[in-house]
């Protein structure tokens, strides 16, 4: 029995006193025994690594045992019959009451023995098997990183008959620096957990290692037998149905339970639907930020090295969450025979937009070494809302060689696309430009004809896509002297999901792109790639960007990508822009969030305010201003709505011309005698645009030569759209930069100096 009253100076006072008396007795007896007798003192028990484990010492009289941190809640230091102990009490169902104590692990300690007394009463465990009274034990290295291979948590799900003693021995993983000792009432409904006489001492690792070795061998044998049985079963499933996923069409419900056979029910948000005689599974997210997930583990046949997954899906009402991965996605994770997750999982197929009805998707991926099962987890992952319908899911073996070849090709593409940033070389930069009348001149008064391409992706990917390599090819191989570089203010300021650096990396990539072009004597047109009408947030962007690139001789500013849907007065001076009543062209390639935001009415600041924002920074850089009708129509500039630039190098007016635009004379050339004109976007594609009637889209093989002839005849500045194989109209077929025959080939010839004849105006 431990004494009560004044705290004692040592936590193990009784042991220390006994040991001291033993030493003292030995010292008095030794002289009387002489030198003939050999005296061997008994080795003292090892000292516990946990100080004050009997909870008796309280030197500072703060009513809490020395060396022990206080729990956030539910902890008390009590005394019974002269004995102190620690109590954890859970009074709120589902709440964890935890004591966190970090214990240093001395170098060379390979195994430990933990012993303690406990008393558990009024315990009502939670709904999961691990929601109970337990002592969590986590080893960490010197950096505080949790190490694998930690011991199992001593636990109980029942009350004890008074005080009981428990102990556990376990190995210390290599690199362990500390042990987190965490007694807890872990998400229980209720309970009291009393703890006393806690000791943690080094012990012999040899028996533990031998036992672990034997257990591992037995476990491996058992797991191997189970894996072999599962592999045989999955092979039979594949043989019978052509897929490793049984009932992937969700039709079978043999027991008539109202749920498809072989598929586990979702915790929430899942329903089995019937439509025109066809069954499918539906995931519905109605609570913002809550994940709705379907889970199924699929066993893999022996010697399967690659897989192909295909499915049909229909996505509606989807509003992704704030992070880039908060969307509709199929998470795929491989496991070995022991149930451990493996590295080398494939990227999750995902979508952040709605689909036009049912669509078919597929993906192929390699299986990592040692994998025997695949966790298949379609999820509406922390979205704001959305409905995801799934059907006809098929998983079958694929050709490994094909995937390895594709991976090698992709790796080589990445290698070739890797263009290191360059240090600025101002001596090679082009001269600053200015406008005189309808001409663009350099500092020496020489006429400059700006021609090039749009290097896109920074308007839809914060990390960009082959940006530097594309600029290099566009300037060196395609002979561009102007790169139009679309950007997004959300990415610039680091406000998009997944950006954790406040936009630093994004702004640096833009800077690197400008430097790369400037070092080769080319100009960069920084395009704020927004639609409809400018807002204050766009002026804020230009204040920052213009300050950063103030008077950089190679940088021009395209103030606002494509204005539309306003009067010319609002275009120039600002005013209220009414709520959008019908879909617009940009809806085809904007995110749902951007579409929703753009649909609401708002107060526009006007294009003149963007000019003013740039000039207020002291930047003289040439600015570009697109007209109305998605930057096609410049007629208002000719009828009194010109912009004013009193302190800068002037304004170029921009038009965007595509095969469905008519009235080149009335909408474009009407201002050509007074102002320089940039055809900022131009191009055609054999694949028709979905948002324009097909009959209005002329064949690119007749339209493109005439358009290039029109540009050359009137010496219009131009940047073809787009120098990306997936952003239509495409100028290149792939990342080897092969020109598309219907557009890119003509544009490359024009950039190299070939003259085209204008046969017909539109």
Number of C-alpha atoms within 10 A of each C-alpha: 6 13 14 14 9 11 17 14 11 16 20 19 16 12 13 12 12 11 14 12 12 13 13 11 11 13 11 10 11 13 9 8 11 9 9 6 8 9 10 6 9 7 6 8 9 10 12 16 18 20 19 22 24 23 26 31 24 19 15 10 11 8 12 19 24 19 14 17 12 16 15 11 14 19 19 15 17 15 15 9 9 12 16 21 21 23 19 24 22 26 15 14 14 17 17 22 25 26 24 17 18 17 16 15 20 12 9 11 17 20 19 21 17 19 17 17 18 20 17 22 16 15 22 20 23 20 12 9 8 16 21 25 31 20 20 21 18 21 26 23 16 10 7 11 12 16 16 11 12 18 16 13 17 15 16 16 17 15 16 15 9 11 13 13 13 12 13 14 18 20 21 23 18 15 14 24 20 19 20 18 19 18 23 24 30 22 23 26 21 21 22 21 24 21 24 23 18 22 20 21 17 22 18 15 18 12 11 17 15 11 12 14 12 12 12 12 12 12 14 14 12 14 16 15 13 13 22 18 14 19 21 16 16 22 19 15 17 19 11 11 13 15 21 26 24 21 19 23 19 23 19 16 13 10 9 9 8 12 19 22 17 14 17 12 16 13 9 14 19 19 16 16 15 12 7 5 7 11 18 20 23 19 24 22 26 15 14 14 17 17 22 23 25 23 15 16 17 19 25 27 23 15 11 18 18 19 20 16 19 17 17 17 20 17 22 16 16 24 24 26 22 16 14 12 18 23 25 31 20 20 20 16 20 26 20 17 19 14 12 10 16 15 12 13 17 16 13 16 15 16 17 20 20 18 15 9 10 13 12 13 12 13 14 19 21 21 23 17 12 11 25 25 23 19 17 18 18 22 23 31 22 22 26 21 22 22 20 23 20 22 22 19 21 20 22 17 22 17 15 17 12 12 16 14 11 12 14 12 12 13 12 12 14 13 10 13 18 13 16 10 14 12 10 15 12 15 10 12 20 21 19 20 26 22 19 16 12 15 20 24 17 15 12 9 11 11 14 14 15 18 25 28 31 27 26 25 22 22 20 17 14 23 15 17 16 20 23 24 18 24 28 19 15 24 22 14 13 20 20 24 24 28 31 27 25 22 25 20 22 17 23 23 17 19 16 18 15 13 18 11 11 15 19 14 17 23 19 13 19 20 15 19 23 25 25 27 27 26 19 16 19 28 31 25 23 24 22 21 19 22 20 24 28 27 17 15 12 21 23 15 21 25 22 17 19 25 16 14 18 19 19 20 22 25 27 28 25 26 26 25 27 24 23 20 18 19 14 21 14 20 26 25 16 21 17 14 19 13 12 15 8 6 11 17 13 16 15 13 12 16 17 18 14 14 17 13 11 19 18 12 12 16 15 21 22 23 26 19 20 25 23 18 21 27 23 15 16 15 21 24 25 25 26 26 28 28 28 26 18 20 24 25 24 27 19 19 19 17 11 10 16 17 17 13 16 10 12 20 20 22 27 24 24 28 28 26 21 21 19 15 16 14 11 16 13 13 21 23 18 18 20 19 12 13 22 22 29 24 21 30 22 22 25 29 23 17 13 17 15 9 12 11 10 12 9 12 19 18 16 20 15 13 24 25 21 19 26 22 21 20 19 19 13 12 17 21 21 28 27 26 27 25 31 24 18 14 14 18 26 24 31 22 16 14 17 13 18 13 20 20 16 22 26 26 14 20 27 22 14 21 21 13 11 13 14 19 13 17 12 11 13 13
